[in-house]
Amino acid sequence: MCGRTACTLNADDISKSSRYRDKSGKEKDPEWKLNKDKYNPSYNKAPQSYCPILINEKHLSDNVKVENNRVIVGMRWGLVPNWFTGENVNKMSFSMNNARSDTMLEKRSYNIPLRKGQRCVVLADGFYEWNTTKDGKQPYYIYFPQDLTKTAETASENVETDKKLLTMAGIFEKTFHDGEDLYSFTIITVDSHPQFSWLHHRMPAMLVNDDEIRDWLDHENIPLAKAVELIAPKDCLAWHSVSKFVNNSRNNGPQ
């Protein structure tokens, strides 16, 4: 599962780190479209916070002429289903931070947005999991292996924007609360790959390259039945132990 992430880049650097090539081969940085002001970088992001999410721009407007144009939207972590009628979304009696891949098509909270094509990519530097030892819970930081082969010619001036962000498959929903549209999301999880299962029996569904990201976001041309083939355990992660400082979600620092 995934209950805590790190996302330390500022909003503009997240856009640069999410650069991709469009159908013509031109490099593009996804533009922030909504809730940029609600996103705050953090070494210790917990559910209910706002995170950077990639979606297909056609979810925001029917007048988009560029096919598969990616944009970034700040969304609340913890999907709020369209049938929820409570006054305070932070006091829901159920958790929708993660969606199990084996049941997501059965549960209407996930099935409804999936049938509407509301697939998204959750961006983060990495996430945390805990291993129980005789000395207590030891946190580990998990991330994509970084490209250490960049030369002076291929690297950017800003080292931070060269960071390879995690790209996790997610589902998003749009509801109306407190007089405004509320965008929220959940992270899809799968059984852990054998290389990772010693730490936890589940892991986020990773999209490991740009082709997978494109197909997951392309709800118009890639049907759901085809897209879910991307949701599988993958041996794509690196990790190391970190300070127990991160155990408390209120703590935020590079320790």
C-alpha positions, 0 to 999 in steps of 0.5 A: 500500500502507500500511505505516506509520500515525499514530494519536495519539488516546487510546483514549477520544477514538478512540471519540468521534471514531468517533461514528455514528447507529444505525438509530433516528437516535441518536448513539452512541460505539463502546465498546471491548470488547477489548485497550484496554490494548494500544493505545498512541497513536503518530505512527509505528505499524508492523506488529505494533503494536496498532491500533483496529479497528471491527467489528460486535459480533455477532462477539463475542457471539451474544446481541447484540440491537442490529443493526449495533452497532459496537464497537472492538477493539485488534488486531495489525496483520498478519493471522495466518491460522487455519492458522498453527501457528508459535510466534512470530507476529512471526516469520512468514516472510510479510507479511500487513499488506496484502491486495490487493483483486484477489486477496483472494478467491483467497487462503485466508488472506483468503477464509476470514475474508471468507466468515465475514463478518469485515470490519472498519474500520481507524482512524487519523489518517493514513498515510505514503508515500514518494516517491523523489527525488534527495535520498532518500526523502521521506515524505508524510503522507496523511489525510482533508481536515478539516472547517474549517467547524465553528462554536462551536456544532457543534464539541466542547470537545475539538478532538482529537475533532473530527478526522476519522479515516481509515476503511480497509476491512480483514479480521480473523482470530481465532486462539489463541496464547500461551494467549489469543485473538489478534485480527489484521487486514490493510488492503485495498489497491486501485490508486491513484486517478489523483490519488494515483498520482504518490506510490504505485501502490496505496492503502488501500481507503477507506470515505468516509462512514457509509453505506459503513462501515455496509454494510462492517460489516453482514455479516449483511445485506450479502453479500460480493459486494455489500460488495466493490463498496465496494472501489475507488480514491477521490479522497478524500485530502489530503497534505503532506510531513513530516520524514524523522524518520518514516523510522525506525519507532522514532521517535515524535513530532510532527516 
